[in-house]
């Protein structure tokens, strides 16, 4: 089980390889990364048999930016028939699992395999139960089977508390018909990714205030209003009438990069299309000067060296907060609903909630 297998957005295989290679080097774990362009996956092949286990033990999945899902294990070739017997034989030396996910890649080929996986899962689950290899909701790791085809599968495992929240790292969110744009799903996914569900009532409630920079037509404002917040929407463009009719939105026609609130707000959200360095400066100002307590901000990515640029920007933001002597937690992830961007969540740890 010396191979670490990772899902990603198609076209970002190189970023996954660069990111995991950097972490492996810092941890002194020898190996090499590889990923075929547009394949929606990448691998890190470790030189030592326990390399994959060490990587997953030393790294927190939530701190990785570009991988959507990961598992350590190996590829298994399957026959046309009796695939279950081959899988059971391969799993003989694995620990007992506490859950099972069948996954495919985020590609056209992967989508074609989805029907096969749905049909295959029921008999496989029964066979695993019967063989004592799967005890649902037990403390064991999760069995992750990523089907590359009907004849080839990556058999991997991951701890349920140190891997993706959803199969393949893809949340099943429904676009609300009343939302003014599909970008609303970016912020909804960010809530799930960065804020534990049991904390939503505390950190996302109707006693709070929010600011949406670059708000028009209101996709992100919709999510704040949905949580009952009073929202100041900053944009020279128009806002959806349905949002204005709620009475919870004040629309100011102003520049999102220069406007500032008179008092600290609970949330600032921003999805402005701008150079990432300028957006990073905006983040430093809002959190560093205490203009908001928490923020979700998208950083648009350059065409090349995207991981390197994101890493430089995050280091710069962190250094800026350190120079200001303020405590801010920083998380960054390329979400499923992101495209050429990553989403950052920041929280002032030394500002008391209202």
N, C-alpha and C positions, 0 to 999 in steps of 0.2 A: 504493500500500500504506500508506495513512495511517490505517487503522482497526486498533485493537487489540481482538481478540475474546477474551472470557474465559468459561470455564465456571464454574459455582458450584452450591452447593446451592440447590434451589428455595426461594424466599422470602428469599434473601440477596442479591438483585440490588442493592438499595440500599447494602448494606455494601461490595460490590465497587466500585460507582460512587464512594462516598465515599473509599475507600482509594486507588484509582488516581488520582482527581482531586487528592488531597492530594500524592501523589508527583509528578504532572505539574507541579503548581504550584511545588513546591520545586525542580524541575529547569528551570523556565522554559519548559515545553512547552505551548503553547496548544492548547485543544480543549475538548470537552465529553463527559460520560459519559451514557449512557442504558441503561436496562434495564427491560424489561416485567416486572411482578410475576409470580412463579411460572414464569417462562420458563426458569430455570436457566442464564441467560447474561446478559452485559452487554457493552457496547462503549464504547471511548473513541475518539472521532473526532477526529483531530488536525487542526489548522489548516494545518500544513505537510506536504508530501508525505513528508518523512523523519521525521516525528514518531514514528510507531510504531517505526521502527528505533532511534531515539534512546532511547525509553523502555525498550526491551528491552536495549539496550546498557548503559544506566546502572543498571538495576535487576536484582537477582538474584531470580529467581522464588521461590526457597526462602524469601526474606524476606517475601513477601507472605502475608497471613493468609487472606483469604477466596477469592481465585481458585483454582480447582482446576487449570486449564490456561489457557494463553494462546497466541496466535499473531497475527502481523501480516499483513494482506493485504486482501482485498476480497471482496464477495459476487458470485457468478456465477449467472446464470439459465441453466438447462439445458433442452434440448428433451426431448420424450418419448422420442426415440430418438437414437442416436449421441451420447450424452453425452460419450464419451471424446474425440471430435474437438474438441468445444468446449473441454474442459479442456486438451487439448494446445495448442490455439491460445492460450488464456489464459496458459499457463505458458511460452510462448516466450521471454519476457523475464526469467523467474525463473532463479536459479542452478541448477546440477545438484544434485539432492537425494541425501542419503545414506541416507534411510529414509522410509517412508510409513506414516502412521496414518490410518485412516478413523474418524471419531468421530461420535457423535450426542449430543443433549442428554439430561440426566438427567431426562426427563419421559416421560409416557405416549406422546406422539407420537414421542419419540426411540426408545423401546423398540420401537415398531412399525417403525421404519426399520432396526433392527439386522439383520434378515434380508436386506433389500435390500443393505445395505453388505457383508455377508459374500459375497453372490453377485457383487457388482460389483467387489470388490477384486481378484480373480484376473485378469480381463481387463484391468482398469486397470493393474495392476502390470506385466503383460506389455507393454502398449502403452507405458508409461513407459520400460521397459528398452529396447525397440526404438527409441524416439525419442531415446535417450541422455539422458533427463531424470532418470533414477534409476539410481544406482550404489550398490547395497547396501553398507553398512558403510564408505562413503567418508567423507571429512571434511566433506562438504556439510551444509547444514541439513536439518531434518526437514520433510517436506511434511505438513501437517495439513489434512485435508478434513473439515469439520464439516457434515454434511447436516442442513439445516433441514427439507427435504422432498426428495422424489425429483426435484424441479425447481429447487431452490435450495440452494446450497452456499457455505460460506465457505471460500475457498481461502487458506490461510495458511501461514506458515513460522515456525519457531522453532529455536533451537540446541538440540541434544539434551542439552547439559549446562547449559541454562538454561531448562528447561521441566519439565512434570510427569514423574514417574517412570513413569507408566502412562497409556495412552490415556484421555482425559477426566479424568485424575486419579483414577481409580477402581481400587484394587488388587483383584486377584482372589484373595481369601483364603477359605479353606475353614474353616467353623466346626468345630472339633474336638468330636466327640460326647462326649468325656469332660470337657469344660470345663463348669463349673457355670452359666455364663450367657453370653449373646451379647456382653456388654460386653468379653469377653476380646479380641474383634477390634479394639477401640479401641487397646489397648496393643500388640497385634501390629503394627497399622498404624503406630503411633508408632515402634516399633523401625525399621521400613523407612524411614519418613520422615526421621528425625532421625539415625540412626546408619548410616554407610556399611557395606554388607554385609561388606566385608573386615575390618571392625573388630569384628564381633560376638564372635569368640572372645576378643578382648582385653578388651572392655568389658561383655560379657554371658556370664559363665562360672561354672562350679561352684565356684570358689574365693571367690565373692562372697556378700555378705549383702544382704538387701533388707527393706524395711518397706512394707506395704500399709496405708494409712490409710483406714478405711471399707471394709474388705475384704469383708464378707459379701455374697454366699455364696462368693466367691473367684474371680471371673472374671479379675481382674488378678493375683491370687496365682498362678493357674494358669500364667500366662506366665513368672513368675519361677521357679517350680518346674520348668517345662519346660526352663529354662536351667540347672537344677541348683543354684540358690541356696538358702541357708538363709533362710527368710522368717519375719518376725514380722508376724502379721496382727492389726491393731487394729480391733475392732468389737464392739459389744454384741450383735450378731446372730450367728446360727450360721454355721459354715463347713461346706462340703461335706465329707462323710466321706471321699470319695476323696482329697481333698487332705491331710487329717489322717493318713491311712494311709501317706502317702509317707515320713513321719518327717522331712520337711524344713520343716514348718510349726509354729510356736508361736502359738497363738491366745490373745490377751489381751483380755479384755472391758474396754475402756477407751475414753475419749473421744479420737478422732483429733486433736482440736485442742489437747489439753493433754499427751498422752503424748509422751515423748521418750526416745530410746535413751541408754544410758550411754556408748556408744562410737560413733564415726563408722561409718555403714554405707555400703555402696557405692551402693545405690539406694533412693530413696523414691518410691513411686507413690501417687497419690491421685485418687479419682473421687467425692468426697463432694458431695452435693447441698447447696450452701450459697451464701450471697451471695458474689459474686466478690471483693469487697473483703476479706472475712475470709479467703478462700483465699489471696489475694495476701499477706496478713500472714503466713500459714503458710509460704508459699514463702520470704519474706524471712528468717524465723527459721531454717528448716532449712538453707538454703544459706548464709545470712549467718553463722550460728554454727557452721558446719562439722559439722552433724549428719549430712549425707550428701554424697557426691561428685557424684551425678547424680540428677535427678528428672524424672518425667513427671507432670504435674498438669493436670487439667481445670478450666477456669474456666467456670462456668455464666453464660449471657448474659441481660441484661435484655430486655424486650420491644421497647424502642425505643433508637435511637442506639447500636446494638451495636458498631459499629466505633469510635465515639468513646470508649465505655466501655473497650473492650479497650486502645485506645491509651493512655488515661489510666492504666490499671492497669499496663501494661508500663513506662511512663515512671516510675511510682512505684516499681516493683520495682527498676528499674535505678538510680534515684536512691538507694534504700535501700542497695544493694550498694556504690555509690560512697561513701556516707557511712561505711560500715563498712570501706572500703578493701580490699574483696575483689574478685577477678576472677572473674566468672561470665558464661559465654556463655548467651544467651537466644534461643530460637526459639519461634515460635508459629504454629499452623496450624489451620484448621478442616478436620479430616480427613473422609474420606468416611463413616466410621462414627460421627462426631459428629452430634449433633442441635442442640439449642440451647446449644452450648458450643464452646469452642476448646481445643486441647491445647497445653500449653507443655512444652518440654524445656529443662532448665537443667543446666549443668555447671560445677562449680568448677574453674577453671584453675590455681589456686595450691595445690591439695591433691594430694599425690602419691598415686598408686594403691598399694594394698597389694602 
